[in-house]
Amino acid sequence: RQALTETAGRPGPATSAPAGPVETAVAAEWADLLGVAEVGRESGFFLLGGDSLVATRLIGRLRAAGFPGARVADLFARPVLRHFCETLRPATTTAEEPAAGAPPVLVPDPDHAHEPFPLTDVQAAYHTGRDPRFTLGGVGTWHYTEFDGTDVDLDRLERAWNTLVRRHGMLRAVVEDRHQRVLPDVPPVRIPVHDARAGGAAEALAGLRARLSQQVRDPARWPLFAIEAVRHRADEDTGEKGAETRTRIGIGLDYLVLDALSITTLYAELNALYADPEHQLPPVGVSFRDYLTRLPADPESTARARAHWQARLPELPQPPALPFDRDPATLDAPVFTRRRLSLPAGDWQAVKRDAARHGLTPSTVLLALYAEVLAAWSGADAVTVTLTLFNRRDVHPHIHRVLGDFTSLSLAGYRREGADWPAAAAELQRRQAEDLDHADVPIDWLLREFGRRTGTVDAAAPVVFTSAIGVGDATLAGPGTGLPPKVWGISQSPQVCLDNQVTEESGNLVVTWDAVEEPFAEGVLDAMFSAYERLLRHLVDGDWQAPLPDLVPAAQYERREAAAREAALEPVTPRPLHRTFFTHAAATPDRTALVTTAGEETTYGTLAAQA
């Protein structure tokens, strides 16, 4: 018991007061960021609810406050307050001293608010990746939600939406010529309404979903969102006579300009304005453009990050080799489908408590379970997945109210040897913490290098894990709020075939898998999702030190054995590496082979003739 206390920390009356100025300062930051009343010397970061998002913000504050050597890796390795503070050294030279004893404040630039500014690396990848000539391209970056309820006042909703369009510049943004721009003025938004109360409700609702759920917006044309409504009666579905009028609202948002935190903020503000049109929202005195253009570049940090990843990449395993029946590159327009499960709040709290006792964040646990499923269906003991991160630097008091796409991407490799999966999860978390200390790496370079090393150049890591745990409760609407309840949703991104998203709604854990169904063999995604749910139940009901249950159905083992027998019968004929290219060039000479950053294109036939 004493050893566990030393390792993980324990909140409560058994802790002693922080000793010295360093512990006192760090304890104050923990209390503020974690929302707890008291932090003692023996308090543990994980037991107090810490996660990677809070860790990143904390380290940023500490570096600005005079501890330039503060690292996420040290916090995760030594999560007890007094142990972590032993790793901190105040700045000792003028060069190390920050300009002020508080996080740097971003100075807004309203005079240039409507001038074009560059896309982030991730925005550029989203923008380019939707080109249908890329594998798993031809889709937009789109987040779609449907709400349905009675007594919906669409005029009030329309006024609230227009208030938010005026408030947030990125709701007036367009993207063209590899730059984005906030329009100074846009026409008022009008919500189209289809009245199906007299009949045809099923067709009208299906039409709403078909129109809005899989959109690929033209980034150069405003708006980069869509909102429509259908008035209907429930009697067509339930057989009730005289059923009251219901309203189904469909809202689509482009991830090109909004990340997960922005979407959560948008819906929270929309809900508040719909419930009370006179509600005064807190000020937003800074913009996404300010964040991207007014912070000084740090070439040394980028160089350190690149050097870190150059050493890290050789350690990463291959991306998942999922059992496809069809090459994703042959799909013209991928269509996403959703699978969803909800773990009740009590069970989810039990998982989080056990995670904290093992020194793990909830997101790490969920990522480890996801990797277990992916590895099982890949016939491997290790996999690499792409991580979606939502880290914003604390450079202005209002920065977490700003709408924009602050998303960054990273890579996470999971490897388990033996039955001790919590140890594998701890190693995964340790590596992630080191990677978070080196997040200033160009994403296009990182994915390109990973693809080059693993031989998966096209859509190098199309399997994604997106955790919004810690971003905020994603309860967008429902009982006791202004908007009607959420009834359906889906998201999609180019060059992605499977995205596991985890979030919290009303205290419950909600897991959704948005996947391109067509490449997978029939039943595979259902079996994988069921296995993920089994693992969650295992954590709720079982001993974390016990071996995980076998996940793969017998039919999958039989499929692998048949494939192995078939492969053994087919002789492998050696061939020069270039032969396949010239065969392809002869078959499709007019197909585009190369696209430069300047937009110049070269066909396979031309390239073959020049080679």
N, C-alpha and C positions, 0 to 999 in steps of 0.2 A: 504493500500500500504506500509506504514511504517513497519507494522507487517510482511508482506511477505518479505521485504528486510532484516529484522533482522533474519528471519527464514532460508531463502534460500541463501541470499547473491546476489550481483549484480555486474558483472564486468563493467569496463568502467570508464569514467572520474569522476563519482560520488564517487569513492572510494578514500580513503586517503592512504598515504604511510605507510608501516609497521612501528610500533613503537617498539623500543627496539631490542636487539640481538636475542631473541627467534622468534619474528614475522618475522624479517628480514631473519633469517636462514630458517624458514619454507617456507616463500614466495619464496625464491630462489629454494627450492626443488620442490615446486608446479610448478613454471615456467618451470623448466627443465623437469619434468616428464609429464606435461600436454601440453608442447609445446606452451606456451603463452608468450607474450612479457612482460607483466606487471601483477603483483598480488598485490592488495591492502588489507587493513584491512577488508573491507566489501565484498571482493570477496568470492564467494561460490564455494565449491569443485565441486558440481554437475553442476552448470551453466558454469563452465570452462571446462566441459567434463570429470569429474572424474568418475571412475568406480572401481570395486573391485580389478582388477588387479593392477591399479595404486596405490590404497590405500594400498595394501599389500606391494608393493615395497617402498612406502613412509614410512610406519611404520618401515620397516627393516632399512632404512637409518637413521631414527631419533633415533632408539634404538642404532645403532652403533655410532651415533654422540653425545651420552651423554644423551639421554632421554629414559632410560630403561622402563619407565612406559607408553610409547606411545602405543595407542590401536586403532585398526580399528573401534571398537565400538564407541569410543569417536569422531572419525572423522565423522562417519556417523550420529551420534546424534547431533553433533555441527559442521556443515559443513562450517560455516563462519570462515575465517582465524583467526580473533581476538578471537572468541569464542573457537575455537579448541585449540589455543595456551594457553588459560587459563587452559587447562587440563594437560599441559606438565610441568614436574618438572625435572630440571637438576639432574644428578647423584650427590649425596652428600657424598657418602662414597667410600673408595678405592675399596670395593667389587663390587660396582655398576659401577665403571668407565670402559669404554671400553678400549681396548688395543690401539686404535688410534681414532682420531677424524673423521674418514671416515669409510665407510662400509668395513668390513674385506675383504681382498684380498685372494682368493684361490691360493695356491702355487701349480703349476702343478707338476706332477710326471711322466715325460716321460720315465724314466728307467723301469717302471712297466706297461707301457701302454698296453701291450698285455697279461697280466696275468688275470686270471678269477676274477670276482668280483660279489658280490651278486645282485640278482634282487631286485627292489623296491617292496613294498607291492602290488602295482597295477600291476606291471609286473608279479609277482607271481600269482596273481588272474587271469590275462589274460592267463597265461601259463597253469594253472591248469584247468581253466574253459572251455577250448576247448575240454576237455575229453568228448566224447559223452555219457558217463554214467551219467553226470550231466544234470539236467533240462536245456534246451536251450543251451546245449553244442554241440559239433560236428561242430562248426564253428570257423573260425579264427578271429583274430583281423586285419581287412583288409580294406584299403582305396583305392578305385579304381576310376580312372578318364580316360575319353576318350577325345582326342583332334582331330580336323579334319580341314584340310585346304589344300590349293594349295601351290606349290613351297616349299615343305618341304624338307630340306636337311638332310637326315637321317645320313649321315656320320658326319656332323657337330654336330648333336644332340648326336650321339654316343660318340664323343670326349668330348663334354661338360659333359655328364653323367659320363664318366670315370674320368674326372677331379674332380668331386664331390665325387666319391667313394674314390679317393686318399686323398681328403681334409678332409672328415668326417669319423671318425672311426666307428660310429654306422651304416654306410652303408656297413661295412665289418664285422658286428657282427654276432655271432651265440649264441644260448642259449642251454645249456645242463647241467644236474645234478644240476638244480636250481641255476646255475650261468650263467653269460654272459661273452663273451670274444671277443675282437677285434682282428681279424686276421691281421698279419703284411702285408701280400701280398695276393692278389687274382688275378685270371686271368682277362684279359680285358673283359669288357661286350660287347657282340655282340647283336645287335637288330635283331631278326628274322623278315623277311619281307615276306608277302604273296602277290604275284602279282595277282590281280583279275581284271586287266584292260580289259582282253579279255572276261570276263563274269563271272558270279557267284559271283558278289560283295555282294549281300544280304546275301548269305550263308557264305561268308568269314567274313563279319562284325559280323554276328550273332555268328560265331564260335569264333572270337576274344573275344567277350563279355562273351560267355559261359565258355571259358577257364580261363579268367583272373578275372572276376568280383567276384567270390565266392570262391577264393582259400583258402585252409588251408595249409600253408607252414610247412614243417618240421623245427622247430626252430633250430635244431642242424646242418642243412645244409645251407651253403651260396649259393645264396643270399636270404635275406628276403625281396626281391622286385621282380617284374616282369615287363618287358617292351617288347612290340611287336608292329608291324606295319602292315597295310594292304594298298597296293596301289589299288585304284579303280577309277571308273568314276561315275559321278553323273547321267549319262543318264539312268541307270537302274531304278532309283527312279523317275526322273523328266520327262523322255521321250525325253530329249534333245539329239540331235545328235552332235557328235563331242565334247562332254563336255570335259573340261580339266581334267588332272589327279589330283586326290585328295589323301591325305594320312591320314588314321585314325591311331592314336597312342593310345595304351592302356597302362596305367601305374598303377601297383598295389604296395602298400606299407604296410608293417606290422606295426600296432600300437604297437606291442610288443617292438619295438625299436625307434619309432618316435611318438611324440605327435603332436597336431594341430599346435602349433607354429613352430615346426621343419618342418612340411610338407609345411607350408607357406614359411618358409625360403628356403627350398630346391627348391621349384618351382621358387621363386624369383631369386635365384642364377642360376638355370638352364636357365631361361629366359635370364638373363644378359649374360651368356656365349654363348648361342646360337646366340643371336643378335650380339655379338662381341667376337669372340674366344680369342682375346687378352686382354679382360677386366680383370683388377686386382681386385679380391675380397678382402675385408678387412681381416686381419689376425684372426685366431682362435687359441689363445694361451693356451687354456684349454680344457679339455675333459669331457665327461659325466662320465667317470670312476673317474676322479679327483673329480667331484662334489659329487659322492656317497661315496668315500672312504677317502677324505682328509678333510672333515668338521667334527669337533668334535661333538660327540653326546651330547645331553642335556637331561639327565634323568629327571631333575626337570621340564623342559618344557613338556615332555611326561606325567609325572605324573599329572601336572596341566590340561593338555588336557583331560586325561582319567577321572579325577574328574569332569571336566566341562560336558563331555558327559554323564557320569553316572547320573548327575542331569537333563540333557537335554533330554535323550532318553524317559523317561516316558511322556514327553509332546508331543512327535511326534505322529501324527495320523497314521492310517494304510496306507500301499501302495495302489495304485488304484486297485479297484475291477472291472476290465474291463469286459465287457460282452463277455466272451469266449464261443465258441461253442465246443472247444476241449481243453483238458488239455495239456498245453505246455510240460508237462513231457513225453507225448506219442510221441513227434516228434523225429525222428531219426536224421535228418539233416535239421535244420531250414534254410529256404531260405528268404532273405531279399528283400523287394521291397521299392522303393522310391517315395515320394510325395514331390513336390517342388512348392514354390510360391516366387515371387519377388515383394517387395514393392518399387515403384519408389523413387528415391533419395529425391525429394521434400517432398513427404508424410512422408518418414522416418525421415527427418529433423524436420518436424512438431511434430512427436511423441517424438523425443528426446528433443525438446524444452519444450514440455509440461511435460515430465518426469522430467526434471531439475527443472521446476517451482514447482513440487510437491516433490522435494528432493529425487527423485528416479533415479537409474541408468537405462539405457535402458535394460540391461540384467534382472534386477529385474522385470520390466514391462512385458517383454516377458515371463519370468518364471511364473508370476502371471496369465497371460492369459492362458498359458499351463495348469496350475493347475486348472483353472476354467473349462476348457474342460474336464480334467481328472475327476474332482469331479462330473461334470454333468453326465458323462457316467458311473460313479461308483455309482450313487445314493447317494452321500455323500456330506457333507459340508466341508470336510477337507481331504487332501491327503498328503503323503510324497513321494518325488521323489529323485532319486540319482543325484547328481551334479558332473559333470566332471570339474575339476579346472586345470589351467595351470600356477600355481604360481612358479616362480623361484626366489630363493634368490639372491640379488645383491651382489655376492661374488667375482666377477671378471668383468672387463670392457667388456669382450667378451662373457659373459655367455649367452646372448640372441642370439648369432650366433651359439651356440652349438646345434647339432642335438642329440636327445635322447628322451626317454619317461619320462619326468618330471611330468606326470599326477598324480594328487591326486584326491581322491573322497570324497564327503561329502554327508550329507542328509539335505534336506530342507522340512520343514512342512509348508503347507499353509492352513489357516483357515479363512473363511469369515463369519461374522455374520451381517446380514442385507444387505443393498444395497451398502454400502460404500466400494467399492473394492479398491480405492486408499489407504484407511486406512489399509486394510488387506495387501496390497503390502508393505506399509511402515513398518508394523510389521514384515513381512517376511524379509525385508531388515535389520531391526534392529537385528533380530535373526541371520541372516547370518553374519553380522558384528561381533557379539560376537563369532560365530563359527570360523570365520577366525582368530581370536586371539588365538584360541586353535586348530590349524590345525595339530599339531604334534601327532596325535593319530594314532595308528596302524589301518589301514583300515580293515584288516581281523577281528580284534576284534570288530570294530564299526559295521560292517555289520552283524557279528554273533550275537552281543548283540541285534541289532535291530530286527533281525529275531526271536531271542528267545522271545523277549517281545511281538512281534506282532503275533507269531505263524506261520511265513512264513519263515521257516528255509532254504528251497531250493529256490535259486534265490530270496532272500528276497526283493529286490527292483529292479525289472527288467525294470522299466520305468525310463528313463534317460533324463536329460536336459544338453545339451552341448552348452555353449555360447563361441564363438570366437570373440565376440564384444570386441574391444580393443586389440586383438592379432595382428591385422594388416589387411590391405585390402587383401581379399582372391582372388583378380583378378589375376589368375594364368597366363593367356595368352589372346591373342585377338588382335584386331586392334591396331596398333601403338606399338606392342611389337614383340618379336622374335618368340615365339611359336604360333601355330594356336589356334583358339578359343576352349574353353572347350565346349563339346556338351553333355556329359552324365557323371554321377557318382553315386556311392553308397558306403556305408560303412557298416560294420557289426562288432559285438562284441559278444563273448559268454556270456550266461546268461543274455541277454538283449532281450526284445521283442519289445520295442519301444524307439527310441532315437530321440528327437527333437533337431536339430542342427540349431543354428542361427549364421549368419556371415554377413559381409558387402563385397559387390563386386561392384566396381566402384561407390560407394556412395549409392547403393541400399541395402536394407535389403533383405537377402535371407534366407528363412526358408525351411529346409528339414526335413522330417520325414522318417527315415529308420526303417522299422518294419518287423517283422515276420508275414506274412499275414495269415498263416494257422489257428492259434487258434481263430481268430476273426470271428464273424458272418459276413455274406456277407453284404457289404455296411457300416459296422460300421466305419472302418478307414476312408473311404471317407467322411462320415458325420462328424466325429470328425475333420478332417482336414478342411473341409468347415466351420465348426463352428469357428475354430481358425482364419481363414481368415476373417470371419465376425467380430470377435472381433477386429482385427487389423484395419479394415475399420471403426469400431465404434470409435476407438481412433483418427483416422485421421479426421473424419467428425463430431463427436459428442462432447457433453459435458462430461468431465471425471467424473463429479459428478452425472450424470444421471445413472439410473440403467442399468446394462448390459442387452443385449437382451437375451431372452430365447433361449437356444442352442439346446435342445434335441428335435428331431422330434417326431411327434405324434406316429409314429410306435414304437419308443423306449419305450414310456410310456405304450403303449398297450402290448409290450413284457414283461415289468416288471409286469404289472397287471396279465397277464396270468401265469407267473412264480410264483407269489405270491399265486394265486388260486390253482395251482397245488401242491405247497408245503403245503398248508393248508390241502389238502386231504390226504397227505402221513403221517401216524403216525410215530413218532420218537421213535425208540426202544433203550432204554439205553443199553450200553455195556461197559465192562471194556476197559481201554485204550490199554491194551496189546493185545487184541484179534485180531485186524487187522494185527498186525505184524506177529503173528503166522499163520494166514490165508495166508498171503503173502509168508511166509517162506515155507509153505506146498506146495503152488502152483508153486513157482520158487526157489527151494532150492539151485540151482547152481548160482543164480545171486549174484553179488558182493554187500555186505551190507556195509562194512567198508573198508576204505583205510587209512592207517596211513601215517604220514609225511615221514616215512622211506620207504614207498612203499609196505608195507605188506598188503595183502588183506584177508578178511574174508567173506565167503558166508553167505547168509541168513540161509541156513540149518545148517551150523556149529554154527552160533551165536545162533540159536534157541535151538540147542542141549546143548550148554554151559550155557544157561540162567537158 
